[in-house]
Amino acid sequence: MVAIEVILDVVLDFTETDEETLLVFTSDHETGGLALSAGDRTNSTLRALWPTDDHTGVPVPLLATGPGSERFVGSFATRQVGAFLLDILSGGRAQVAQLRGPQ
């Protein structure tokens, strides 16, 4: 995780001084499905469990800053994020159907 934190620091510093850069940070999936399990009345131990080593359906963070970042507020399917980016990059001229997901 350290490498991604260093990269994000550099990119965020750049976007603070450049008013034309849109930064979108997300993941295509979550893996592992971290679950916390508390002990019973006689055991107060908290355990971390990884029920799977595969992809899960758990939502992932979507963070954006810069011009157009207001389009990325809410919850979206991965394909919708791509459609938003295409629309922004084309100056609004992309033929993108129904960008908003369920509210």
DSSP file with accessible surface (Angstrom, degrees, kcal/mol):
  #  RESIDUE AA STRUCTURE BP1 BP2  ACC     N-H-->O    O-->H-N    N-H-->O    O-->H-N    TCO  KAPPA ALPHA  PHI   PSI    X-CA   Y-CA   Z-CA
    1    1 A M     >        0   0  175      0, 0.0     4,-1.9     0, 0.0     5,-0.2   0.000 360.0 360.0 360.0 -23.0    0.0    0.0    0.0
    2    2 A V  H  >  +     0   0  105      1,-0.2     4,-2.2     2,-0.2     5,-0.2   0.919 360.0  53.6 -61.2 -41.9    2.9    2.4    0.5
    3    3 A A  H  > S+     0   0   70      1,-0.2     4,-2.4     2,-0.2    -1,-0.2   0.917 109.1  47.7 -61.3 -43.3    3.6    2.7   -3.2
    4    4 A I  H  > S+     0   0   60      1,-0.2     4,-2.7     2,-0.2    -1,-0.2   0.878 109.7  53.7 -67.6 -34.2    0.0    3.7   -4.0
    5    5 A E  H  X S+     0   0  106     -4,-1.9     4,-2.2     2,-0.2    -1,-0.2   0.913 109.4  48.1 -65.8 -40.1    0.0    6.2   -1.2
    6    6 A V  H  X S+     0   0   82     -4,-2.2     4,-2.1     2,-0.2    -2,-0.2   0.938 112.9  48.2 -64.8 -45.0    3.2    7.9   -2.6
    7    7 A I  H  X S+     0   0   97     -4,-2.4     4,-2.7     1,-0.2     5,-0.2   0.932 111.3  50.0 -62.1 -45.4    1.7    8.0   -6.1
    8    8 A L  H  X S+     0   0   39     -4,-2.7     4,-3.1     1,-0.2     5,-0.3   0.901 107.5  54.3 -62.4 -38.7   -1.6    9.5   -4.8
    9    9 A D  H  X S+     0   0  102     -4,-2.2     4,-2.2     2,-0.2    -1,-0.2   0.937 111.3  45.4 -58.5 -45.0    0.3   12.2   -2.9
   10   10 A V  H  X S+     0   0   94     -4,-2.1     4,-2.1     2,-0.2    -2,-0.2   0.945 115.9  45.3 -65.0 -46.8    2.2   13.2   -6.0
   11   11 A V  H  X S+     0   0   48     -4,-2.7     4,-2.7     1,-0.2    -2,-0.2   0.914 112.9  50.1 -66.9 -41.4   -1.0   13.2   -8.2
   12   12 A L  H  X S+     0   0   64     -4,-3.1     4,-1.6    -5,-0.2    -1,-0.2   0.910 108.8  52.5 -64.2 -39.6   -3.1   15.0   -5.6
   13   13 A D  H  X S+     0   0   99     -4,-2.2     4,-0.8    -5,-0.3    -1,-0.2   0.921 111.1  48.2 -59.4 -42.3   -0.4   17.7   -5.3
   14   14 A F  H >X S+     0   0  110     -4,-2.1     4,-1.7     1,-0.2     3,-1.1   0.933 109.0  51.8 -64.6 -44.9   -0.4   18.1   -9.1
   15   15 A T  H 3< S+     0   0   17     -4,-2.7    -1,-0.2     1,-0.3     6,-0.2   0.780 101.8  61.9 -67.4 -23.3   -4.2   18.4   -9.2
   16   16 A E  H 3< S+     0   0  152     -4,-1.6    -1,-0.3     1,-0.2    -2,-0.2   0.796 114.2  33.8 -69.8 -27.0   -4.2   21.1   -6.6
   17   17 A T  H << S+     0   0  116     -3,-1.1     2,-0.6    -4,-0.8    -2,-0.2   0.624 110.8  67.9-102.0 -16.7   -2.2   23.4   -8.8
   18   18 A D    ><  -     0   0   49     -4,-1.7     3,-0.9    -5,-0.1    -1,-0.1  -0.919  59.4-167.8-109.8 116.1   -3.6   22.3  -12.2
   19   19 A E  T 3  S+     0   0  177     -2,-0.6    -1,-0.1     1,-0.2    -4,-0.1   0.429  82.3  59.3 -83.5   2.0   -7.2   23.3  -12.7
   20   20 A E  T 3  S+     0   0  171     46,-0.1     2,-0.5     2,-0.0    -1,-0.2   0.354  81.4  98.7-110.7   4.7   -7.7   21.1  -15.8
   21   21 A T    <   -     0   0   39     -3,-0.9     2,-0.5    -6,-0.2    -3,-0.1  -0.841  51.9-162.4-103.6 126.4   -6.9   17.7  -14.4
   22   22 A L        -     0   0   43     -2,-0.5     2,-0.5    44,-0.2    44,-0.2  -0.912   8.0-162.6-101.3 125.4   -9.6   15.2  -13.3
   23   23 A L  E     -A   65   0A  31     42,-2.8    42,-2.0    -2,-0.5     2,-0.5  -0.952   8.2-177.8-110.1 123.7   -8.4   12.5  -11.0
   24   24 A V  E     -A   64   0A  37     -2,-0.5     2,-0.5    40,-0.2    40,-0.2  -0.992   3.2-174.2-121.2 125.4  -10.6    9.4  -10.5
   25   25 A F  E     +A   63   0A  70     38,-3.2    38,-2.7    -2,-0.5     2,-0.3  -0.978  25.0 121.0-125.1 122.2   -9.4    6.8   -8.1
   26   26 A T  E     -A   62   0A  62     -2,-0.5     2,-0.3    36,-0.2    36,-0.2  -0.886  47.4-115.1-157.7-171.6  -11.3    3.4   -7.7
   27   27 A S        -     0   0   51     34,-0.5    33,-0.2    -2,-0.3     3,-0.1  -0.942  15.8-134.0-134.2 156.2  -11.0   -0.3   -8.0
   28   28 A D  S    S-     0   0  111     -2,-0.3     2,-0.3     1,-0.2    50,-0.1   0.641  85.3  -9.2 -87.4 -12.9  -12.6   -2.8  -10.3
   29   29 A H        -     0   0   53     30,-0.0     2,-0.3    49,-0.0    -1,-0.2  -0.977  61.4-117.2-171.0 163.7  -13.5   -5.2   -7.5
   30   30 A E  E     -B   56   0B  44     26,-0.6    26,-2.2    -2,-0.3     2,-0.4  -0.810  29.4-156.3-105.9 148.2  -13.0   -6.0   -3.8
   31   31 A T  E     +B   55   0B  62     -2,-0.3     3,-0.3    24,-0.2    24,-0.2  -0.990  62.3  19.0-128.8 138.5  -11.4   -9.3   -2.8
   32   32 A G  S    S-     0   0    5     22,-1.8    20,-1.4    -2,-0.4     3,-0.1  -0.087  81.3-123.5 104.5 -36.1  -11.6  -11.4    0.3
   33   33 A G        -     0   0   15     17,-0.2    -1,-0.2    18,-0.2    16,-0.1   0.960  30.0-140.7  61.5  51.9  -14.8  -10.1    1.9
   34   34 A L        -     0   0   90     -3,-0.3     2,-0.4    16,-0.2    16,-0.2  -0.167  25.6-177.5 -48.6 129.1  -13.2   -9.1    5.2
   35   35 A A  E     -C   49   0C  39     14,-2.5    14,-3.2    -3,-0.1     2,-0.5  -0.986  18.1-143.1-131.2 143.0  -15.6   -9.9    8.1
   36   36 A L  E     -C   48   0C 117     -2,-0.4     2,-0.5    12,-0.2    12,-0.2  -0.908  13.2-165.3-107.9 134.5  -15.1   -9.3   11.8
   37   37 A S  E     -C   47   0C  38     10,-3.0    10,-3.1    -2,-0.5     2,-0.2  -0.975   7.4-150.0-123.2 121.0  -16.3  -11.8   14.3
   38   38 A A  E     -C   46   0C  75     -2,-0.5     8,-0.2     8,-0.2     7,-0.1  -0.583  23.1-113.1 -85.8 151.8  -16.7  -10.9   18.0
   39   39 A G        -     0   0   34      6,-1.0     5,-0.1    -2,-0.2    -1,-0.1  -0.051  33.9-101.0 -70.7 179.7  -16.3  -13.6   20.7
   40   40 A D    >   -     0   0  106      1,-0.0     3,-0.8     0, 0.0    -1,-0.1  -0.113  52.7 -71.8 -90.4-164.8  -19.1  -14.8   22.9
   41   41 A R  T 3  S+     0   0  254      1,-0.3     3,-0.1     3,-0.1    -2,-0.1   0.783 135.0  42.0 -63.8 -27.1  -19.8  -13.8   26.5
   42   42 A T  T 3  S+     0   0  131      1,-0.2     2,-0.4     2,-0.0    -1,-0.3   0.592 117.4  47.8 -95.3 -11.6  -16.8  -15.7   27.8
   43   43 A N    <   -     0   0   76     -3,-0.8    -1,-0.2     2,-0.1     0, 0.0  -0.938  55.5-177.2-135.1 111.5  -14.4  -14.6   25.0
   44   44 A S        +     0   0  120     -2,-0.4     2,-0.2    -5,-0.1    -3,-0.1   0.153  39.7 133.5 -95.6  21.3  -14.1  -11.0   24.0
   45   45 A T        -     0   0   76     -7,-0.1    -6,-1.0    -5,-0.1     2,-0.5  -0.500  48.9-142.9 -74.2 137.2  -11.6  -11.6   21.2
   46   46 A L  E     -C   38   0C 114     -8,-0.2     2,-0.4    -2,-0.2    -8,-0.2  -0.876  19.0-162.7 -99.9 126.6  -12.3   -9.9   17.9
   47   47 A R  E     -C   37   0C 143    -10,-3.1   -10,-3.0    -2,-0.5     2,-0.5  -0.902  12.6-143.2-113.8 141.9  -11.3  -12.0   14.9
   48   48 A A  E     -C   36   0C  62     -2,-0.4     2,-0.4   -12,-0.2   -12,-0.2  -0.887  23.3-170.1 -99.1 129.0  -10.8  -11.0   11.3
   49   49 A L  E     -C   35   0C  65    -14,-3.2   -14,-2.5    -2,-0.5     3,-0.1  -0.936  20.8-157.1-121.4 143.9  -12.0  -13.5    8.8
   50   50 A W        -     0   0  164     -2,-0.4   -17,-0.2   -16,-0.2   -16,-0.2  -0.865  11.1-173.6-116.2  92.6  -11.4  -13.7    5.0
   51   51 A P        +     0   0   95      0, 0.0     2,-0.3     0, 0.0   -18,-0.2   0.706  68.2  17.2 -64.4 -19.0  -14.4  -15.9    3.8
   52   52 A T        -     0   0   52    -20,-1.4     4,-0.1     2,-0.1   -21,-0.0  -0.978  51.3-150.1-147.5 158.5  -13.0  -16.0    0.2
   53   53 A D  S    S+     0   0  150     -2,-0.3     2,-0.2     2,-0.1     3,-0.1   0.068  81.1  77.9-112.6  21.8   -9.9  -15.4   -1.8
   54   54 A D  S    S-     0   0   98      1,-0.2   -22,-1.8   -22,-0.1    -2,-0.1  -0.604  95.1 -64.8-118.8-179.6  -11.9  -14.4   -4.8
   55   55 A H  E     -B   31   0B 107    -24,-0.2     2,-0.2    -2,-0.2   -24,-0.2  -0.324  49.5-160.5 -65.7 150.2  -13.8  -11.3   -6.0
   56   56 A T  E     -B   30   0B  38    -26,-2.2   -26,-0.6     2,-0.2    -1,-0.0  -0.747  29.4-116.5-122.7 174.7  -16.9  -10.2   -4.0
   57   57 A G        +     0   0   84     -2,-0.2     3,-0.1   -28,-0.1   -26,-0.1   0.220  68.8 131.6 -94.8  14.8  -19.8   -8.0   -4.8
   58   58 A V        -     0   0   74    -28,-0.1   -28,-0.3     1,-0.1    -2,-0.2  -0.461  64.9-109.3 -70.0 133.1  -18.9   -5.5   -2.1
   59   59 A P        -     0   0  117      0, 0.0    -1,-0.1     0, 0.0   -30,-0.0  -0.288  32.1-144.1 -59.7 148.6  -18.9   -1.9   -3.3
   60   60 A V        -     0   0   44    -33,-0.2   -30,-0.1     1,-0.1    -3,-0.0  -0.811  25.4 -91.2-113.1 155.3  -15.5   -0.3   -3.7
   61   61 A P        -     0   0   93      0, 0.0   -34,-0.5     0, 0.0     2,-0.4  -0.316  32.7-164.1 -63.6 147.9  -14.6    3.4   -3.0
   62   62 A L  E     +A   26   0A  38    -36,-0.2     2,-0.4    12,-0.1   -36,-0.2  -0.957  12.6 177.4-133.6 111.9  -14.8    5.9   -5.8
   63   63 A L  E     +A   25   0A 106    -38,-2.7   -38,-3.2    -2,-0.4     2,-0.3  -0.948   1.0 173.5-118.9 139.0  -13.0    9.2   -5.2
   64   64 A A  E     +A   24   0A  35     -2,-0.4     2,-0.3   -40,-0.2   -40,-0.2  -0.998   7.8 176.7-145.8 147.2  -12.7   12.0   -7.7
   65   65 A T  E     +A   23   0A  61    -42,-2.0   -42,-2.8    -2,-0.3    -2,-0.0  -0.988  45.0  40.3-146.8 149.5  -11.3   15.6   -7.6
   66   66 A G  S >  S-     0   0   25     -2,-0.3     3,-2.2   -44,-0.2     4,-0.3  -0.510  99.9 -12.1 107.5-176.3  -11.0   18.2  -10.3
   67   67 A P  T 3  S+     0   0   66      0, 0.0    -2,-0.1     0, 0.0   -47,-0.0  -0.343 133.9  17.1 -63.3 127.4  -13.2   19.4  -13.2
   68   68 A G  T >  S+     0   0   13     -2,-0.1     3,-1.8    -4,-0.1     4,-0.2   0.341  86.2 121.2  94.0  -6.6  -16.1   16.9  -13.7
   69   69 A S  G X   +     0   0   30     -3,-2.2     3,-2.0     1,-0.3    -5,-0.1   0.778  60.3  72.7 -63.6 -23.3  -15.6   15.3  -10.3
   70   70 A E  G >  S+     0   0  130      1,-0.3     3,-1.0    -4,-0.3    -1,-0.3   0.754  85.7  67.2 -63.5 -20.0  -19.2   16.2   -9.4
   71   71 A R  G <  S+     0   0   69     -3,-1.8    -1,-0.3     1,-0.2    -2,-0.2   0.695  93.8  60.1 -69.5 -17.8  -20.3   13.4  -11.9
   72   72 A F  G <  S+     0   0    9     -3,-2.0     2,-0.6    -4,-0.2    -1,-0.2   0.076  71.9 117.7-104.1  24.7  -18.8   10.8   -9.6
   73   73 A V    <   +     0   0  104     -3,-1.0     2,-0.3     2,-0.1   -10,-0.1  -0.814  67.8  20.2 -92.8 122.1  -20.9   11.5   -6.4
   74   74 A G  S    S-     0   0   50     -2,-0.6     2,-0.4   -12,-0.2   -12,-0.1  -0.796 101.8 -45.0 123.4-163.5  -23.0    8.4   -5.5
   75   75 A S        +     0   0  108     -2,-0.3     2,-0.3    27,-0.2    26,-0.3  -0.925  57.2 173.7-112.6 134.9  -22.9    4.7   -6.3
   76   76 A F        -     0   0   36     -2,-0.4     2,-0.1    -4,-0.1    24,-0.1  -0.974  34.1-112.0-140.1 150.9  -22.3    3.4   -9.8
   77   77 A A    >>  -     0   0   33     -2,-0.3     4,-1.4     1,-0.1     3,-1.0  -0.483  41.9-109.4 -72.3 152.3  -21.7    0.2  -11.6
   78   78 A T  H 3> S+     0   0   95      1,-0.3     4,-1.7     2,-0.2     3,-0.4   0.891 119.4  56.5 -52.6 -41.5  -18.1   -0.1  -13.1
   79   79 A R  H 3> S+     0   0  194      1,-0.2     4,-1.9     2,-0.2    -1,-0.3   0.829 102.5  56.3 -63.2 -30.3  -19.5    0.3  -16.6
   80   80 A Q  H <> S+     0   0   13     -3,-1.0     4,-2.6     2,-0.2    -1,-0.2   0.876 102.2  54.9 -70.2 -35.2  -21.1    3.6  -15.6
   81   81 A V  H  X S+     0   0   17     -4,-1.4     4,-2.3    -3,-0.4    -2,-0.2   0.942 109.3  48.2 -61.5 -45.2  -17.7    5.0  -14.4
   82   82 A G  H  X S+     0   0   39     -4,-1.7     4,-2.5     1,-0.2    -1,-0.2   0.901 110.6  51.3 -60.5 -40.0  -16.3    4.2  -17.9
   83   83 A A  H  X S+     0   0   20     -4,-1.9     4,-2.5     2,-0.2    -1,-0.2   0.908 108.6  51.0 -66.6 -40.3  -19.2    5.9  -19.5
   84   84 A F  H  X S+     0   0    4     -4,-2.6     4,-2.6     2,-0.2    -2,-0.2   0.931 111.2  48.4 -59.8 -46.5  -18.8    9.0  -17.4
   85   85 A L  H  X S+     0   0   59     -4,-2.3     4,-2.9     2,-0.2     5,-0.2   0.921 111.3  49.8 -61.8 -43.4  -15.1    9.2  -18.4
   86   86 A L  H  X S+     0   0   97     -4,-2.5     4,-1.8     1,-0.2     6,-0.2   0.930 111.6  49.0 -60.8 -43.3  -15.9    8.7  -22.1
   87   87 A D  H  <>S+     0   0   26     -4,-2.5     5,-3.0     2,-0.2     6,-0.3   0.921 113.6  46.0 -63.9 -42.7  -18.5   11.5  -21.9
   88   88 A I  H ><5S+     0   0   50     -4,-2.6     3,-1.6     1,-0.2    -2,-0.2   0.939 112.8  49.4 -65.7 -46.5  -16.1   13.9  -20.1
   89   89 A L  H 3<5S+     0   0  148     -4,-2.9    -1,-0.2     1,-0.3    -2,-0.2   0.810 110.2  51.3 -65.0 -28.0  -13.2   13.1  -22.5
   90   90 A S  T ><5S-     0   0   23     -4,-1.8     3,-0.7    -5,-0.2    -1,-0.3   0.399 115.6-113.8 -88.9   3.8  -15.4   13.7  -25.6
   91   91 A G  T < 5S-     0   0   56     -3,-1.6    -3,-0.2     1,-0.2    -2,-0.1   0.798  74.6 -53.3  69.2  26.8  -16.6   17.0  -24.3
   92   92 A G  T 3 <S+     0   0   47     -5,-3.0    -1,-0.2    -6,-0.2    -4,-0.1   0.550 118.4 108.7  86.1   8.4  -20.1   15.7  -23.9
   93   93 A R    <   +     0   0  185     -3,-0.7    -2,-0.1    -6,-0.3    -6,-0.1   0.459  43.9 115.4 -97.4  -1.1  -20.3   14.4  -27.4
   94   94 A A  S    S-     0   0   20     -7,-0.3     2,-1.5    -8,-0.1    -7,-0.0  -0.396  71.9-124.1 -70.4 143.9  -20.2   10.7  -26.6
   95   95 A Q        +     0   0  188     -2,-0.1     2,-0.5     2,-0.0    -1,-0.1  -0.684  50.1 160.5 -86.5  84.3  -23.2    8.6  -27.5
   96   96 A V        -     0   0   39     -2,-1.5     2,-0.4   -13,-0.0     3,-0.3  -0.943  29.6-144.3-115.4 122.1  -23.6    7.2  -23.9
   97   97 A A        -     0   0   90     -2,-0.5   -14,-0.0     1,-0.2    -2,-0.0  -0.675  66.7 -19.0 -89.5 136.6  -27.0    5.8  -22.9
   98   98 A Q        -     0   0  158     -2,-0.4    -1,-0.2     1,-0.1     0, 0.0   0.864  63.1-176.9  38.3  81.6  -28.4    6.2  -19.4
   99   99 A L        +     0   0   29     -3,-0.3     2,-0.2   -16,-0.1   -15,-0.1   0.832  55.8  81.8 -77.3 -32.3  -25.4    7.1  -17.3
  100  100 A R        -     0   0  100      1,-0.1     3,-0.1   -24,-0.1   -24,-0.1  -0.543  66.2-152.7 -80.2 140.1  -27.1    7.2  -13.9
  101  101 A G        -     0   0   14    -26,-0.3    -1,-0.1     1,-0.2   -25,-0.1  -0.175  46.5 -45.9 -92.6-168.2  -27.7    4.0  -12.1
  102  102 A P              0   0  127      0, 0.0    -1,-0.2     0, 0.0   -27,-0.2  -0.295 360.0 360.0 -60.6 142.8  -30.3    3.2   -9.5
  103  103 A Q              0   0  178     -3,-0.1   -29,-0.0   -29,-0.1    -3,-0.0  -0.627 360.0 360.0 -90.0 360.0  -30.8    5.9   -6.9
